[in-house]
């Protein structure tokens, strides 16, 4: 008799779980390309294709400072050698080709995802879009700085989808 009373509870719990799963899976985010129409700062949640940065050493100029960039494929760690300030850097491309530099404080990124995270081809981020702030990313060559990208900045407060901690990996020290 007690078992027959529990069946409706289990059915209801399963239905609620299914509705929650479907609503999360069906969530639509604005594409990074939609940011190209914004003229001023705005809080946004967007999805974008991750641009492969390769595995070379690069240089980033941001906010009047020069950062040394350790590219790690889908992301990089950019560190100001003078202040020690560091960012996890993602270049995110929208469907229309528009690209932003998504900057996430490196200490928080490493604490959350480890030193070797699994980054999917598309990620969803939440943060503050600042179209007037620019990141220049390039190489140091024989002729000096060779720019590869000059793109607006998205200051990331959270990565919502597409980046996961890699299990059994030691955490890195960015300082």
PyMOL commands that set and color helices and strands:
alter all, ss='L'
color gray80, all
select helices_A, chain A and resi 2-25+32-37+106-113
alter helices_A, ss='H'
color red, helices_A
select strands_A, chain A and resi 30-31+42-50+57-62+65-71+76-79+86-93+99-105+118-141+144-164
alter strands_A, ss='S'
color yellow, strands_A
deselect
rebuild
show_as cartoon
